[in-house]
């Protein structure tokens, strides 16, 4: 049989219903704070992603501009060579 001393000892060792309710409230508050922090991190990552996208677009624009410049210079080289051949001028290389 369980005596009053056993009940008292069990109450000291195990949490009571009231203690569990209080702990549950504390855990909910902790999770709420954690959710706020996660939302803050998500907003920061979104800003970083937008900045990264903008830089990627700028890099792509520069690559396109450089490639068009290369094509333009190659065309000028061909035209100068053709002009030199037509006028019998020897170009130094």
Steps between C-alpha positions, in 0.01 A plus 500: 500500500612857439545710807484877540880508516512323162258753349709788635818345360333444160386864492858611567639276223236546227344819369147581599225601261538868599876489449455344157247769403747771604780330309279471191434875515873571522568272204233675291659838578841358404367368170334835428831679547673242283243549224563876511873440464445259212281758325775758546758263351269423207457873428877550510555207264241643260688831492829318439339298220367818335843663519661188357250497212577864425876431494447196279302714256774764498765237431294358214460851354877551514563164333259589221660842456850348486394242246341767281818708527706201390278448197522871416882500524528184290289663228722809506811283473357327190408835345846648566666188355278520190576870461874434534485226236300722265743791537810273500611620844696263722384515858740420783382214721 
